[in-house]
Amino acid sequence: MDEQSDEQNGIAPIKLLPIATARLVLRMPEPADAVPFSHVANNMAIASQMSHLPHPYSEKNAESWIAATRTNTDPNNVSYLITLKNGEIAGATGIIPNENDELELNYFLGEHHWGNGLATEAVQAIIDYTFSILDIERIIGRCGAANRGSRRVLEKCGFQFSCTGMCACGALNASIPSEEFVLERSVWESLKRWGAA
C-alpha cells in the first residue's frame, strides 16, 4: 500500500520524535541524509554481518530507505538514524517484525565509531522506546556468530542467549551462522529499576 492509499484510508505516516541520549540523537532520516548515510552504510565489514543491508550501498539505496521510513504507517516497524550531538550520522537502528512476527532489533554503526559504547547507548534507547510504546513482552536480537562486538552490545543491554542458527546475509548472498538472544519485558523493567537505584 502506498502513501497516498494510506492517507485516503485515514492512516497517517508515523512521525518519530527524536530520542536524545548522553552522546547521541536518534531521529527520523531526512531526504538530505541520503548521501552521508550511504557513505556510512557502504562498508562490507558492516553488510557482511547484516541480513538486509546491500553492498555496495548506494545513494539510491539510501533514498529508498529514507522514503520508506518517512511513509511508514506500521508502529512495529520503525527506523531511526543514529547521529552524534554535532549532527554527524553514525549509523541506524530500529525494530522490524521477523519471520516469526516477533519484533527484532536492528542496528549498525559506521566502522570508525566501533568500540566506544555508542552502539550500546543507541540500542538501549530503541529498547526503551519499544517497550514504552508497544504492548509486547519481548524483543529478539540476532547477530553473526563471529560478531563479538554485536553480541557484547546485546548482553550489556540485558538480552539473554536463546539459540544458534543460520541467517540470510544479502550482501554475501549466503546464510551465515548466527546467535539469537531475547530480552523479556520483565528483565528490562528490572534493569530500569536497578539503573534508577
C-alpha positions as CSV (number, residue, x, y, z in Angstrom):
1,M,0.0,0.0,0.0
2,D,1.5,3.4,-0.9
3,E,1.4,6.6,1.0
4,Q,-1.5,8.1,-1.0
5,S,-3.6,5.0,-0.3
6,D,-2.8,5.1,3.4
7,E,-3.7,8.8,3.6
8,Q,-7.0,8.1,1.7
9,N,-7.8,5.4,4.3
10,G,-7.0,7.8,7.1
11,I,-3.7,6.2,8.1
12,A,-1.0,8.8,8.5
13,P,2.7,8.0,8.4
14,I,4.3,7.7,11.8
15,K,6.2,10.8,12.9
16,L,9.0,9.6,15.1
17,L,10.1,12.1,17.8
18,P,13.8,12.5,18.3
19,I,15.4,10.5,21.2
20,A,18.3,12.1,23.0
21,T,20.9,10.1,25.0
22,A,24.1,11.3,26.6
23,R,26.1,11.4,23.4
24,L,23.5,10.7,20.6
25,V,20.3,11.9,19.0
26,L,18.2,9.2,17.3
27,R,15.9,10.8,14.7
28,M,13.9,10.2,11.6
29,P,16.0,10.4,8.4
30,E,15.5,13.3,6.1
31,P,16.0,13.3,2.3
32,A,19.2,15.3,2.7
33,D,20.7,12.5,4.7
34,A,20.9,10.2,1.7
35,V,24.5,11.0,0.7
36,P,26.1,11.0,4.1
37,F,24.1,7.9,5.2
38,S,25.2,6.0,2.1
39,H,28.8,6.8,2.9
40,V,28.4,5.3,6.3
41,A,26.5,2.2,5.2
42,N,28.6,1.4,2.2
43,N,31.0,-0.9,4.0
44,M,31.3,-4.7,3.5
45,A,32.5,-5.1,7.1
46,I,29.0,-3.9,8.2
47,A,27.0,-5.5,5.4
48,S,28.6,-8.9,5.9
49,Q,27.0,-9.0,9.4
50,M,23.6,-7.7,8.4
51,S,20.6,-9.6,6.9
52,H,19.2,-6.9,4.6
53,L,21.9,-4.3,4.0
54,P,23.0,-4.5,0.4
55,H,26.6,-4.0,-0.7
56,P,27.6,-1.8,-2.4
57,Y,25.2,0.6,-0.7
58,S,24.4,3.5,-3.0
59,E,22.8,6.9,-2.6
60,K,19.7,5.4,-4.3
61,N,19.6,2.6,-1.7
62,A,19.7,5.4,1.0
63,E,16.9,7.4,-0.8
64,S,14.7,4.3,-0.9
65,W,15.2,3.5,2.7
66,I,14.6,7.1,3.8
67,A,11.4,7.3,1.7
68,A,10.1,4.0,3.2
69,T,10.9,5.2,6.7
70,R,9.1,8.6,6.1
71,T,6.0,7.0,4.7
72,N,5.8,4.1,7.2
73,T,2.5,3.5,9.0
74,D,3.4,0.4,11.0
75,P,4.4,1.1,14.6
76,N,6.0,-2.3,14.7
77,N,8.5,-1.4,12.0
78,V,10.4,1.8,12.8
79,S,13.9,3.1,11.8
80,Y,16.0,5.8,13.3
81,L,19.2,7.5,12.2
82,I,21.9,7.4,14.9
83,T,23.6,10.8,15.0
84,L,26.2,12.4,17.2
85,K,25.3,15.5,19.1
86,N,27.1,17.6,16.4
87,G,24.7,16.1,13.7
88,E,27.2,13.6,12.2
89,I,25.4,10.4,11.0
90,A,26.9,7.4,12.9
91,G,24.5,4.6,11.8
92,A,20.9,3.4,12.2
93,T,18.8,1.4,14.5
94,G,15.2,0.2,14.7
95,I,12.8,-2.7,15.1
96,I,11.2,-4.9,12.5
97,P,8.9,-7.9,12.6
98,N,10.9,-11.0,11.8
99,E,9.9,-14.3,10.1
100,N,8.0,-15.3,13.3
101,D,6.2,-12.0,13.6
102,E,8.2,-11.1,16.7
103,L,9.9,-7.8,16.9
104,E,13.6,-7.9,16.2
105,L,16.2,-5.3,16.9
106,N,18.4,-3.9,14.1
107,Y,21.4,-1.7,14.4
108,F,24.7,-0.8,12.9
109,L,27.4,1.9,13.4
110,G,29.9,3.2,10.9
111,E,33.2,1.4,11.4
112,H,35.1,4.4,12.8
113,H,32.6,4.5,15.7
114,W,33.1,1.0,16.8
115,G,34.4,0.2,20.3
116,N,33.3,3.3,22.3
117,G,29.9,2.2,23.6
118,L,27.8,4.2,21.1
119,A,26.0,1.1,19.8
120,T,25.0,0.1,23.4
121,E,23.8,3.6,24.0
122,A,21.7,3.6,20.8
123,V,20.3,0.1,21.4
124,Q,19.3,1.0,25.0
125,A,17.4,4.0,23.6
126,I,15.5,1.9,21.0
127,I,14.7,-0.8,23.6
128,D,13.2,1.8,25.9
129,Y,11.2,3.3,23.1
130,T,9.9,-0.1,22.0
131,F,8.8,-1.3,25.5
132,S,7.4,2.1,26.4
133,I,5.3,2.5,23.2
134,L,4.3,-1.1,22.3
135,D,2.4,-3.7,24.2
136,I,4.9,-6.5,23.7
137,E,6.6,-8.9,26.1
138,R,9.9,-9.5,24.4
139,I,12.4,-8.3,21.7
140,I,14.6,-10.6,19.7
141,G,18.2,-9.7,19.0
142,R,20.4,-11.6,16.5
143,C,24.0,-11.3,15.5
144,G,26.5,-13.2,13.4
145,A,28.2,-15.9,15.5
146,A,31.6,-14.4,14.8
147,N,30.4,-10.8,15.6
148,R,31.7,-10.5,19.2
149,G,31.1,-6.8,19.3
150,S,27.4,-7.1,18.5
151,R,27.0,-10.0,20.9
152,R,28.5,-7.8,23.7
153,V,26.1,-5.0,22.9
154,L,23.1,-7.3,23.3
155,E,24.5,-8.8,26.5
156,K,25.1,-5.4,28.0
157,C,21.5,-4.4,27.2
158,G,20.1,-7.4,29.1
159,F,19.5,-9.8,26.2
160,Q,19.9,-13.5,27.1
161,F,21.2,-16.2,24.8
162,S,18.4,-18.2,23.2
163,C,19.8,-20.4,20.4
164,T,22.1,-20.7,17.4
165,G,21.0,-20.9,13.8
166,M,21.6,-19.5,10.4
167,C,20.5,-16.2,9.0
168,A,20.5,-14.8,5.5
169,C,23.1,-12.2,4.5
170,G,22.0,-10.3,1.4
171,A,25.5,-8.8,0.8
172,L,27.1,-12.2,0.8
173,N,24.2,-13.9,-1.0
174,A,24.5,-16.7,1.6
175,S,23.5,-17.8,5.0
176,I,25.8,-17.2,8.0
177,P,25.9,-18.8,11.4
178,S,24.0,-16.7,13.9
179,E,23.1,-16.4,17.5
180,E,19.7,-15.4,18.8
181,F,19.1,-13.5,22.0
182,V,15.9,-12.5,23.8
183,L,15.1,-9.5,26.1
184,E,12.0,-10.0,28.2
185,R,9.9,-7.1,29.3
186,S,10.3,-8.2,32.9
187,V,14.1,-8.2,32.6
188,W,14.0,-4.7,31.0
189,E,11.8,-3.4,33.8
190,S,14.2,-4.8,36.4
191,L,17.2,-3.2,34.7
192,K,15.4,0.1,34.6
193,R,14.7,-0.1,38.3
194,W,18.3,-1.0,39.1
195,G,19.5,1.9,37.0
196,A,17.3,4.3,38.9
197,A,18.5,3.0,42.3
